[in-house]
Each structure stands twice: as structure tokens, then as C-alpha cells.
Amino acid sequence: MLDDATRAAVAHHLPGEAAWIAGLRLWYAVQRGAAVADAEEALEAAFARSGSVLVQAEVLLRVGRGAGRRDLVGRARRIYHALPWPEREGACLEALGMPQVARDRYEAFGLRLAALAVDRNPEPAPVDA
């Protein structure tokens, strides 16, 4: 099924969608306990084809959070920090289990509501891998 989706994304010149599918493939490999090297390689190739740092950051954050991969969430955080996009960087920091750092980041950019919401955030627990 994922192979069909990948082929359709490539055929319709949708490199961002192909990156999302590659991310889903990595998530699925982690869930099954399968070797992830091939899925990681396919994900990196999909990122290169997309050419979009925003697609890369969003896929890394969601897949990293869902698969419990701190390394992927950390990569997403570095991208969002470099942009800068403090709301998304804060989400990464929260996922990494650093709510105070996230709150400080939000406050530094005047994002009062985001800062206040840190303690009330219904997001899942931080990733632990």
C-alpha cells in the first residue's frame, strides 16, 4: 500500500507528499520492530527530492514524536530554530521534555498564550527513545 502511494506521489510530481509517505514508512518500521536503515535512507532521499526544509522539519517532528525518536525531533528543532519559527521550535522542545526551555522561547518572542499553555498542553508525553 505504501509502495502504491509512493508511486502515485512520484507520478504526480508531489515530492512533499512522497516525503510524508517515506516518513510513514519509517514510523511503520519502528512500530514493527523492523530494521529502519532502509526506511531512513528512503526518507533522506525523499527530503532531498522535495527540496523543502519546511516539509523536512514537519515530517521529522511528527515521525520523531510518533516513533519515539528524539534524534528526529532534535533535527526538526534545529531547523525551526534556524528559520526562526519559535512556535514549532517550542513544540519540539516540549516533545523533548524541556517545557521550561519551550516556555522561555515562547516568551522571548512574545508568544504569551503559547507560554501559558505549556503546563496545560494535552500533547502526549515526551519521546523517550
Secondary structure, DSSP 4 states (H G I P E B T S, - for coil): -HHHHHHHHHHTT-HHHHHHHHHHHHHHHHHHT---HHHHHHHHHHHHHH--HHHHHHHHHHHHHHHT-HHHHHHHHHHHHHTT-HHHHHHHHHHTT-HHHHHHHHHHTT-HHHHHHGGG--PPPPP--
